Amino acid sequence: YFRDNKVAFVQTPHNYYNVDSFQFRVNMKKERLWNEQLLFYRLIMAGRDYWNSAFFAWTAAVFRKKALVKIGGFATGSITEDLHTTIHLYANGWKGVYHNEILSNELAAKDVKNYHTQTLRWAEGNMSMFYKCNPLFRKGLTIPQRICFAATIFGWLYGIPKLIYISLPILGIFWGLNPIKSFDYSFIWRCSFFLIALIAGFEYITRGYGKIVFCELYTTLNFFVSIKAMCRSFFRLKQIFKVTGKSATSLGISDIIPQLILCLLSFAGGIWAALKLYYGLTFDWKGIIAAIFWSTANGLLALSIIEKVTRPIYKRKEFRFIGAIPVRYSFEGETGSVTGIGVTKDVNEQGVSLFTFTPLPVGKSVLLNLYLGRKALPCK
């Protein structure tokens, strides 16, 4: 790629090896793995490369030093120096290349607190480009580049429409504020056809990298962070670069307050709507049933998030590698030394998940020998 003297950088996909992190969905039985950034790095960035609009994503990239020298080095005026630097490069006539092949591995945010720290930084920094280096008016960019970078900035505004979609069923149930004037069969079949086309189209065009249910889960998790970032960016508050922690932190209720409120209001709204229908307090049964459906769907999304982020696995200080390693164990029993064999499920420097043919004693020291090829690693 660098034989072209105008190529400033080559970006490769981000890939994470701690698949027990919060950003992954893993199905070991079906041997399927999905993470939140898969759609962006394997499909969207490849599409942007066609328009010479792929951008530097800080890690997993190779740079031409001359290009950086020409623009005065990495941009330091924002907390998303990668996008800022990319816009400077393109505006000065340089090119970027996206090589859609995983060539390196890195560490994903371990838990929801670190994950939100990272998401807030990305959202706030990207939206601040509207003031610092607006691609719509920056000289030197092509029209496709202006469109692509503007989409990057405005794409982080999803928090507001998500809040509207979440709030409408609740408002309609408790206060009777129905946003649809004529909720009749004509509207229902059109709306149903639209939703089917939307979901099927999304699943088809994302080529297996986008899972609409998973995407909805993460937008439900992040909508409040998006709104917070939008407010901070709009009022031009001082930006603080917070490094994403790689070790687990203690989970507080404050980290999931929006989801807890959403869960409680949604299920309460669904129950209240059912009671109104049962006792004849409303005759708009089509509208009430639709409100119950969407309110319950939103509540289940929020409940799924709460269940996932509070699992014990995310309280581990270090991630674990998934892998089957043969193990021989021994411990002192009541009648002498007991030995046996097993196989690991996952392992790190502090702990191991182990399958054995006989139960291991609780509270006693167990000696392990992990067989890595021809070598055995002894540990306690």
ZADRENBA-431117 format. One line per field, with one value per residue (C-alpha): residue number from 1; x, y, z. Coordinates in nm, 2 decimals, padded with zeros to 4 digits. Each point is the difference from the previous one (the first is absolute). Layout:
BEGIN
lumtor: c(NUM | ...)
east: c(X | ...)
north: c(Y | ...)
up: c(Z | ...)
! end
This chain:
BEGIN
lumtor: c(1 | 2 | 3 | 4 | 5 | 6 | 7 | 8 | 9 | 10 | 11 | 12 | 13 | 14 | 15 | 16 | 17 | 18 | 19 | 20 | 21 | 22 | 23 | 24 | 25 | 26 | 27 | 28 | 29 | 30 | 31 | 32 | 33 | 34 | 35 | 36 | 37 | 38 | 39 | 40 | 41 | 42 | 43 | 44 | 45 | 46 | 47 | 48 | 49 | 50 | 51 | 52 | 53 | 54 | 55 | 56 | 57 | 58 | 59 | 60 | 61 | 62 | 63 | 64 | 65 | 66 | 67 | 68 | 69 | 70 | 71 | 72 | 73 | 74 | 75 | 76 | 77 | 78 | 79 | 80 | 81 | 82 | 83 | 84 | 85 | 86 | 87 | 88 | 89 | 90 | 91 | 92 | 93 | 94 | 95 | 96 | 97 | 98 | 99 | 100 | 101 | 102 | 103 | 104 | 105 | 106 | 107 | 108 | 109 | 110 | 111 | 112 | 113 | 114 | 115 | 116 | 117 | 118 | 119 | 120 | 121 | 122 | 123 | 124 | 125 | 126 | 127 | 128 | 129 | 130 | 131 | 132 | 133 | 134 | 135 | 136 | 137 | 138 | 139 | 140 | 141 | 142 | 143 | 144 | 145 | 146 | 147 | 148 | 149 | 150 | 151 | 152 | 153 | 154 | 155 | 156 | 157 | 158 | 159 | 160 | 161 | 162 | 163 | 164 | 165 | 166 | 167 | 168 | 169 | 170 | 171 | 172 | 173 | 174 | 175 | 176 | 177 | 178 | 179 | 180 | 181 | 182 | 183 | 184 | 185 | 186 | 187 | 188 | 189 | 190 | 191 | 192 | 193 | 194 | 195 | 196 | 197 | 198 | 199 | 200 | 201 | 202 | 203 | 204 | 205 | 206 | 207 | 208 | 209 | 210 | 211 | 212 | 213 | 214 | 215 | 216 | 217 | 218 | 219 | 220 | 221 | 222 | 223 | 224 | 225 | 226 | 227 | 228 | 229 | 230 | 231 | 232 | 233 | 234 | 235 | 236 | 237 | 238 | 239 | 240 | 241 | 242 | 243 | 244 | 245 | 246 | 247 | 248 | 249 | 250 | 251 | 252 | 253 | 254 | 255 | 256 | 257 | 258 | 259 | 260 | 261 | 262 | 263 | 264 | 265 | 266 | 267 | 268 | 269 | 270 | 271 | 272 | 273 | 274 | 275 | 276 | 277 | 278 | 279 | 280 | 281 | 282 | 283 | 284 | 285 | 286 | 287 | 288 | 289 | 290 | 291 | 292 | 293 | 294 | 295 | 296 | 297 | 298 | 299 | 300 | 301 | 302 | 303 | 304 | 305 | 306 | 307 | 308 | 309 | 310 | 311 | 312 | 313 | 314 | 315 | 316 | 317 | 318 | 319 | 320 | 321 | 322 | 323 | 324 | 325 | 326 | 327 | 328 | 329 | 330 | 331 | 332 | 333 | 334 | 335 | 336 | 337 | 338 | 339 | 340 | 341 | 342 | 343 | 344 | 345 | 346 | 347 | 348 | 349 | 350 | 351 | 352 | 353 | 354 | 355 | 356 | 357 | 358 | 359 | 360 | 361 | 362 | 363 | 364 | 365 | 366 | 367 | 368 | 369 | 370 | 371 | 372 | 373 | 374 | 375 | 376 | 377 | 378 | 379 | 380)
east: c(00.00 | 00.28 | 00.14 | -00.26 | 00.18 | -00.33 | -00.10 | 00.04 | -00.12 | -00.14 | -00.26 | -00.09 | -00.30 | -00.01 | -00.03 | -00.02 | 00.14 | -00.18 | -00.33 | -00.14 | -00.02 | -00.32 | 00.00 | -00.02 | -00.28 | 00.14 | -00.18 | 00.24 | -00.24 | -00.06 | 00.36 | -00.12 | 00.15 | -00.13 | 00.13 | -00.15 | 00.26 | 00.00 | -00.25 | 00.21 | 00.34 | -00.08 | -00.27 | -00.04 | 00.37 | 00.05 | -00.29 | 00.16 | 00.33 | -00.18 | -00.05 | 00.35 | -00.17 | 00.13 | 00.14 | 00.29 | -00.14 | 00.31 | 00.11 | 00.07 | 00.13 | 00.33 | 00.10 | 00.22 | 00.21 | 00.03 | -00.38 | -00.01 | 00.29 | -00.18 | -00.31 | 00.20 | -00.05 | -00.30 | -00.28 | -00.01 | -00.30 | -00.26 | -00.05 | -00.05 | 00.33 | -00.03 | -00.30 | 00.14 | 00.33 | -00.17 | -00.20 | 00.32 | 00.17 | -00.28 | -00.04 | 00.37 | -00.03 | 00.12 | -00.17 | -00.10 | -00.03 | -00.21 | 00.14 | -00.29 | 00.20 | 00.06 | 00.37 | 00.01 | -00.19 | -00.07 | -00.19 | -00.36 | -00.16 | -00.07 | -00.32 | -00.28 | 00.17 | 00.32 | -00.21 | -00.21 | 00.32 | 00.12 | -00.33 | -00.04 | 00.35 | -00.07 | -00.35 | 00.11 | 00.32 | -00.17 | -00.28 | 00.25 | 00.14 | -00.31 | 00.16 | 00.37 | 00.04 | -00.34 | 00.03 | -00.29 | 00.20 | 00.36 | 00.18 | 00.17 | -00.25 | -00.20 | -00.38 | 00.00 | 00.25 | -00.22 | -00.30 | 00.19 | 00.16 | -00.32 | -00.18 | 00.27 | -00.07 | -00.38 | -00.03 | 00.08 | -00.33 | -00.20 | -00.07 | -00.28 | -00.21 | 00.06 | -00.13 | -00.31 | -00.07 | 00.04 | -00.22 | -00.29 | -00.16 | 00.03 | -00.15 | -00.28 | -00.09 | 00.02 | -00.11 | -00.19 | 00.24 | -00.04 | 00.23 | -00.21 | -00.33 | -00.16 | 00.12 | -00.21 | 00.06 | 00.13 | 00.28 | 00.07 | 00.07 | 00.21 | 00.20 | 00.04 | 00.12 | 00.24 | 00.15 | 00.03 | 00.18 | 00.22 | 00.11 | 00.04 | 00.19 | 00.23 | 00.08 | 00.06 | 00.21 | 00.23 | 00.10 | -00.01 | 00.21 | -00.31 | -00.24 | -00.30 | -00.09 | 00.36 | 00.03 | -00.33 | 00.15 | 00.31 | -00.20 | -00.22 | 00.31 | 00.16 | -00.28 | 00.06 | 00.37 | -00.07 | -00.23 | 00.26 | 00.27 | -00.23 | -00.07 | 00.37 | 00.09 | -00.29 | 00.09 | 00.38 | 00.10 | 00.36 | 00.09 | 00.20 | 00.18 | -00.07 | 00.19 | -00.22 | 00.09 | 00.09 | -00.07 | -00.35 | -00.14 | -00.28 | -00.34 | -00.22 | -00.38 | 00.08 | 00.15 | -00.33 | -00.26 | -00.14 | -00.06 | -00.15 | -00.24 | -00.09 | -00.05 | -00.23 | -00.21 | -00.04 | -00.12 | -00.22 | -00.14 | -00.08 | -00.18 | -00.19 | -00.11 | -00.12 | -00.20 | -00.15 | -00.11 | -00.13 | -00.21 | -00.13 | 00.17 | 00.09 | -00.16 | 00.30 | 00.10 | 00.23 | 00.20 | 00.02 | 00.12 | 00.27 | 00.11 | 00.02 | 00.21 | 00.25 | 00.01 | 00.07 | 00.26 | 00.19 | -00.02 | 00.14 | 00.29 | 00.08 | -00.04 | 00.24 | 00.26 | -00.03 | 00.03 | 00.31 | 00.20 | -00.06 | 00.13 | 00.28 | 00.22 | 00.04 | 00.12 | 00.32 | 00.31 | 00.16 | -00.15 | 00.02 | 00.11 | -00.25 | 00.18 | 00.00 | 00.34 | 00.05 | 00.05 | 00.12 | -00.09 | 00.08 | -00.10 | 00.03 | -00.32 | -00.10 | 00.17 | 00.31 | 00.08 | -00.28 | 00.08 | -00.21 | -00.02 | -00.21 | -00.02 | -00.01 | -00.29 | 00.18 | 00.32 | 00.19 | 00.29 | -00.23 | -00.26 | -00.12 | -00.34 | 00.05 | -00.20 | 00.09 | -00.13 | -00.04 | -00.08 | 00.29 | 00.00 | -00.11 | 00.23 | 00.30 | 00.32 | 00.00 | 00.32 | -00.04 | 00.22 | -00.12 | 00.14 | 00.10 | 00.13 | 00.30 | 00.04 | -00.19 | -00.07 | -00.04 | -00.22 | -00.20)
north: c(00.00 | 00.24 | -00.02 | 00.27 | 00.31 | 00.16 | -00.27 | 00.14 | -00.30 | -00.36 | -00.09 | -00.36 | -00.12 | 00.01 | -00.35 | -00.11 | -00.31 | 00.02 | -00.14 | -00.02 | 00.38 | 00.19 | 00.08 | -00.36 | -00.24 | -00.36 | -00.32 | -00.28 | -00.28 | 00.16 | 00.13 | 00.36 | 00.32 | 00.36 | 00.32 | 00.35 | 00.15 | -00.29 | 00.18 | 00.31 | -00.14 | -00.29 | 00.17 | 00.38 | 00.09 | -00.22 | 00.19 | 00.33 | -00.11 | 00.01 | 00.37 | 00.06 | 00.08 | -00.27 | 00.16 | -00.06 | -00.18 | 00.05 | -00.36 | -00.27 | 00.25 | 00.07 | 00.36 | 00.18 | 00.23 | 00.26 | 00.05 | 00.07 | 00.24 | 00.19 | 00.07 | 00.07 | -00.34 | -00.15 | 00.24 | 00.07 | 00.24 | -00.26 | -00.32 | -00.19 | 00.08 | -00.29 | 00.14 | 00.36 | -00.11 | -00.19 | 00.31 | 00.21 | -00.26 | -00.03 | 00.38 | 00.02 | -00.24 | -00.32 | -00.34 | -00.27 | -00.37 | -00.25 | -00.36 | -00.22 | -00.28 | -00.05 | 00.03 | 00.09 | -00.06 | 00.23 | 00.02 | 00.10 | 00.20 | -00.25 | 00.12 | 00.25 | 00.29 | -00.01 | -00.06 | 00.31 | 00.20 | -00.10 | 00.06 | 00.34 | 00.10 | -00.12 | 00.17 | 00.33 | 00.02 | -00.09 | 00.25 | 00.27 | -00.02 | 00.20 | 00.30 | -00.08 | -00.14 | -00.01 | -00.23 | 00.17 | 00.32 | -00.11 | 00.09 | -00.29 | -00.27 | -00.18 | -00.01 | -00.37 | 00.07 | 00.28 | -00.23 | -00.29 | 00.22 | 00.19 | -00.34 | -00.09 | 00.31 | 00.00 | -00.38 | 00.05 | 00.19 | -00.32 | 00.06 | 00.24 | -00.21 | -00.30 | 00.19 | 00.10 | -00.36 | -00.12 | 00.27 | 00.00 | -00.33 | 00.10 | 00.35 | -00.15 | -00.25 | 00.23 | 00.33 | -00.10 | 00.20 | -00.21 | 00.13 | -00.17 | 00.16 | -00.28 | -00.33 | -00.22 | -00.31 | 00.21 | 00.14 | -00.33 | -00.19 | 00.28 | 00.02 | -00.38 | -00.02 | 00.28 | -00.17 | -00.33 | 00.17 | 00.19 | -00.30 | -00.23 | 00.27 | 00.06 | -00.37 | -00.04 | 00.31 | -00.05 | -00.35 | -00.17 | 00.27 | 00.18 | -00.16 | 00.23 | -00.13 | 00.04 | 00.34 | 00.11 | -00.13 | 00.22 | 00.31 | -00.05 | -00.03 | 00.31 | 00.24 | 00.19 | 00.03 | 00.13 | 00.27 | 00.09 | 00.03 | 00.21 | 00.25 | 00.02 | 00.07 | 00.25 | 00.21 | -00.03 | -00.13 | -00.08 | -00.34 | -00.24 | -00.30 | -00.30 | -00.31 | -00.31 | -00.23 | -00.36 | -00.15 | -00.06 | 00.26 | -00.02 | 00.04 | 00.27 | 00.05 | 00.34 | -00.17 | -00.15 | 00.25 | 00.08 | -00.37 | -00.06 | 00.28 | -00.11 | -00.36 | 00.10 | 00.25 | -00.23 | -00.30 | 00.22 | 00.16 | -00.34 | -00.12 | 00.33 | -00.01 | -00.36 | 00.10 | 00.29 | -00.23 | -00.26 | 00.24 | 00.19 | 00.33 | 00.03 | -00.12 | 00.05 | -00.36 | 00.01 | 00.29 | -00.15 | -00.34 | 00.18 | 00.20 | -00.31 | -00.18 | 00.29 | 00.07 | -00.37 | -00.01 | 00.30 | -00.14 | -00.34 | 00.18 | 00.20 | -00.32 | -00.19 | 00.27 | 00.01 | -00.38 | 00.00 | 00.28 | -00.14 | -00.35 | -00.13 | -00.04 | 00.38 | 00.03 | -00.19 | 00.22 | -00.16 | -00.15 | -00.37 | -00.18 | -00.26 | -00.33 | -00.37 | -00.10 | -00.35 | 00.01 | -00.25 | 00.10 | -00.13 | 00.08 | -00.15 | -00.20 | -00.18 | -00.32 | 00.15 | 00.17 | 00.01 | 00.06 | 00.04 | 00.16 | 00.27 | 00.28 | 00.38 | 00.21 | 00.33 | 00.12 | 00.31 | 00.07 | 00.00 | -00.26 | -00.29 | -00.15 | -00.38 | -00.30 | -00.32 | -00.36 | 00.01 | 00.29 | 00.21 | 00.09 | 00.35 | 00.19 | -00.23 | 00.07 | -00.17 | -00.05 | 00.03 | -00.10 | 00.17 | -00.19 | 00.25 | -00.21 | -00.19 | 00.22 | -00.01 | 00.32 | -00.07 | 00.24 | 00.00)
up: c(00.00 | 00.08 | -00.35 | -00.07 | 00.13 | 00.10 | 00.25 | 00.35 | 00.20 | -00.02 | 00.26 | 00.09 | 00.21 | 00.37 | 00.15 | 00.36 | 00.16 | 00.34 | -00.13 | 00.35 | -00.01 | 00.02 | -00.37 | -00.12 | -00.06 | -00.01 | -00.08 | 00.06 | -00.11 | -00.34 | -00.02 | -00.06 | 00.12 | -00.03 | 00.14 | -00.01 | -00.24 | -00.25 | -00.24 | 00.00 | -00.05 | -00.24 | -00.22 | 00.05 | -00.01 | -00.31 | -00.17 | 00.09 | -00.14 | -00.34 | 00.04 | 00.14 | 00.33 | 00.23 | 00.31 | 00.24 | 00.31 | 00.22 | 00.04 | -00.26 | -00.26 | -00.18 | -00.09 | -00.24 | 00.21 | -00.28 | -00.01 | 00.38 | -00.02 | -00.29 | 00.22 | 00.32 | 00.17 | 00.16 | 00.08 | 00.37 | 00.01 | 00.08 | 00.19 | -00.32 | -00.16 | -00.24 | -00.20 | 00.04 | -00.15 | -00.28 | -00.11 | 00.00 | -00.22 | -00.26 | -00.01 | -00.09 | -00.29 | 00.17 | -00.04 | 00.26 | -00.06 | 00.19 | -00.02 | 00.11 | 00.16 | 00.38 | 00.06 | 00.37 | 00.32 | 00.29 | 00.32 | 00.02 | 00.28 | 00.28 | 00.16 | -00.04 | 00.19 | -00.22 | -00.31 | 00.07 | 00.07 | -00.35 | -00.17 | 00.15 | -00.11 | -00.36 | -00.02 | 00.16 | -00.21 | -00.33 | 00.06 | 00.09 | -00.35 | -00.11 | 00.17 | -00.02 | -00.36 | -00.17 | -00.30 | -00.18 | -00.03 | 00.02 | -00.32 | -00.19 | 00.06 | -00.27 | 00.01 | 00.10 | 00.27 | 00.14 | 00.00 | 00.17 | 00.27 | 00.06 | 00.05 | 00.25 | 00.20 | -00.01 | 00.04 | 00.37 | 00.04 | 00.02 | 00.37 | -00.06 | -00.24 | 00.22 | 00.30 | -00.20 | -00.10 | 00.36 | 00.15 | -00.24 | 00.11 | 00.37 | -00.07 | -00.20 | 00.28 | 00.31 | -00.15 | -00.31 | -00.23 | -00.31 | -00.28 | -00.27 | -00.07 | -00.20 | 00.14 | -00.24 | -00.21 | -00.29 | 00.22 | 00.16 | -00.32 | -00.15 | 00.32 | 00.02 | -00.36 | 00.06 | 00.31 | -00.18 | -00.30 | 00.24 | 00.20 | -00.30 | -00.19 | 00.29 | 00.04 | -00.37 | -00.07 | 00.31 | -00.13 | 00.34 | 00.18 | 00.13 | 00.24 | 00.05 | 00.35 | 00.12 | -00.16 | 00.18 | 00.33 | -00.03 | -00.11 | 00.30 | 00.22 | -00.16 | -00.07 | 00.32 | -00.06 | -00.35 | 00.14 | 00.27 | -00.27 | -00.22 | 00.29 | 00.09 | -00.36 | -00.06 | 00.30 | -00.09 | 00.34 | 00.07 | -00.15 | 00.22 | -00.15 | 00.22 | -00.08 | -00.02 | 00.29 | -00.09 | 00.34 | 00.15 | 00.23 | 00.26 | -00.15 | 00.16 | -00.04 | -00.15 | -00.30 | -00.10 | 00.14 | -00.35 | -00.07 | 00.34 | -00.04 | -00.35 | 00.12 | 00.29 | -00.20 | -00.30 | 00.19 | 00.23 | -00.32 | -00.15 | 00.31 | 00.04 | -00.37 | 00.04 | 00.31 | -00.19 | -00.28 | 00.24 | 00.20 | -00.30 | 00.07 | -00.36 | -00.32 | -00.23 | 00.03 | -00.31 | 00.13 | 00.35 | -00.13 | -00.22 | 00.31 | 00.21 | -00.27 | -00.04 | 00.37 | 00.08 | -00.28 | 00.14 | 00.35 | -00.11 | -00.18 | 00.32 | 00.22 | -00.23 | 00.03 | 00.38 | 00.02 | -00.23 | 00.17 | 00.35 | -00.08 | 00.23 | -00.31 | -00.03 | 00.36 | -00.09 | 00.01 | -00.30 | -00.32 | -00.06 | -00.32 | -00.12 | -00.08 | 00.08 | 00.16 | 00.15 | 00.38 | 00.26 | 00.35 | 00.35 | 00.35 | 00.35 | 00.08 | 00.33 | -00.11 | -00.17 | -00.33 | -00.26 | -00.37 | -00.31 | -00.34 | -00.15 | -00.27 | 00.03 | -00.12 | 00.04 | 00.18 | 00.10 | 00.24 | 00.31 | -00.07 | -00.21 | -00.08 | 00.00 | -00.10 | 00.19 | 00.01 | 00.38 | 00.23 | 00.14 | 00.37 | 00.10 | 00.23 | -00.06 | -00.19 | -00.34 | -00.20 | -00.38 | -00.30 | -00.32 | -00.30 | -00.27 | -00.28 | 00.13 | 00.30 | 00.33 | 00.20 | 00.37 | 00.20 | 00.32)
! end
